[in-house]
Amino acid sequence: MSFGKALEELKQGNKVARNGWNGKNMWIVQINDCEIPYRGIGRVKLNPFFAIKNVNDTMSTWVPSVNDTLAEDWKVI
């Protein structure tokens, strides 16, 4: 599926991945309504963002590349 359709899936709370990614068990998700403690001022609300589950079972923020946005190999996990 296209990135546009994958983006709609992300907005609905689903995980998506690309068939073309080299890493096994990698996927992305959209994080919404997140707050974190911040030194000196209490809690800070974060804007929505994408996170990727890495091959070593960690999470990082994720920004799509041009190749990702033009790809047609997206799938729902």
C-alpha positions in Angstrom: 0.0 0.0 0.0 1.1 3.6 -0.4 2.5 5.8 2.3 -0.7 7.9 2.2 -2.8 4.8 3.2 -0.1 3.8 5.8 -0.5 7.3 7.3 -4.2 6.8 7.6 -3.5 3.5 9.4 -1.1 5.3 11.7 -3.7 7.9 12.6 -6.1 5.1 13.5 -3.6 3.7 16.0 -2.2 0.8 13.9 1.4 -0.2 13.4 2.8 -0.2 9.9 6.1 -1.4 8.3 7.7 -1.7 4.9 8.4 -5.0 3.2 11.6 -3.4 1.9 13.1 -2.7 5.3 16.2 -4.8 6.0 15.6 -5.1 9.8 13.3 -7.8 11.0 10.4 -7.0 13.3 10.7 -3.2 12.7 7.5 -1.1 12.6 6.3 2.4 13.2 3.5 3.9 15.2 2.1 7.4 15.8 2.4 8.6 19.4 -0.3 11.0 20.6 -1.2 12.6 23.9 2.2 12.1 25.5 3.5 13.9 28.6 6.9 13.6 30.1 8.4 15.0 33.3 10.7 18.0 32.6 13.3 19.3 35.1 12.2 22.4 36.9 8.8 22.9 35.3 6.8 19.8 36.0 5.3 17.9 33.0 5.5 18.9 29.4 3.1 17.8 26.7 4.7 16.5 23.5 3.2 17.1 20.0 2.3 13.9 18.1 5.2 12.1 16.5 6.2 8.9 14.8 8.3 6.2 16.7 10.0 3.2 15.2 10.6 -0.1 16.9 14.2 -1.0 16.2 15.7 -4.5 15.7 17.2 -4.3 19.2 13.8 -3.8 20.8 14.4 -0.1 21.5 12.2 2.8 20.2 13.4 6.0 18.4 11.7 8.9 16.8 11.2 8.4 13.1 10.9 10.8 10.1 10.0 9.3 6.7 12.6 9.6 3.9 11.7 10.4 0.3 12.0 6.7 -0.5 9.6 5.9 2.3 7.0 8.4 1.2 7.1 7.2 -2.4 7.2 3.4 -1.6 4.2 1.2 -2.3 5.3 -1.7 -0.1 3.7 -0.6 3.2 1.7 -3.1 5.3 -0.3 -3.0 8.5 1.2 -5.1 11.3 
